Amino acid sequence: MNDILKGELVRLSALDPDEFGKAFSRWDRDSEFMRLLDSSPSQLQSQKGMQKSLEDALLEELGDQIDDAKGAAPETPPGSAEKDSPGVSVGGFVTAATDRLKNTVTGKD
């Protein structure tokens, strides 16, 4: 039976941090390798494809900003918000007027 993990030029093995550290440090000192590693081939995109990519990136950024704002906002409004809110006084006025009209119509006045 042939050993599929060994070949004439290649031997697959478990990751050894010491060996990988040596190899990566040699590669990092090789300026041509680093230049080639950093350059990627050009990928052609249509106008619609580029527009969709930009929109997706903007939506992701907006979502991150919303998440940040939600994290900074208090979970409950302060106690003074209910007392000082114009909605409470306007809502109370409308409710009172509706009750008075209903009582007048039904004769419970």
Secondary structure by P-SEA (a helix, b strand, c coil): ccccccccccccccccaaaaaaaaaaaaacaaaaaaaacccbbbbcaaaaaaaaaaaaaaaaaaaaaaaaaacccccccccccccaaaaaaaaaaaaaaaaaaaaaccc
